[in-house]
Amino acid sequence: MAEASRVSRPMGDEDPFPLHVVSQGTQERLCTAQDIRYRAFRRPYPFQLAGQDTYVLTIVASCRYKILPWKHRFNRLSNFEYQLMEAPPYAFRSGTVFYAPVFCSGGGIPNMKDTIKVTDSYGEHLVKVEDL
């Protein structure tokens, strides 16, 4: 990571979480957060596809960092395989913060499985899909 510089503030206006600016741009990558936990849920979608029941899939991740802010998103590789991605901040503050990135399919997925695969920087995780 590039060296960070502290942004100065007027005297007497101390910030307990000082802002640091990173001089180089940030690239999206697999999530490196601490203590990542995944949950996945399905609920019936009101329309069938080719005569098959379909389901809306929602994935939730809970994770934490010691610096903030981060940007997250789920990268959909297939109906049953996802990557949790992050974009590191270009400027950050120290302090532990929790995040809850969410993905929703928005529409029906046919042949819904009982597990999905989510990949982050720590490897692949099989996540049980729970009924809502």
Secondary structure, DSSP 8 states (H G I E B T S, - for coil): ---EEE----TT---SS-EEEESS----EE---EEEEEEEEEEE-SS-BTTB-EEEEEEEEEEEEEEE--EEEEEEEETTEEEEEEE--SEEEEEEEEE--EEE--S-EES--SEEEEEETTEEEEEEEEE-
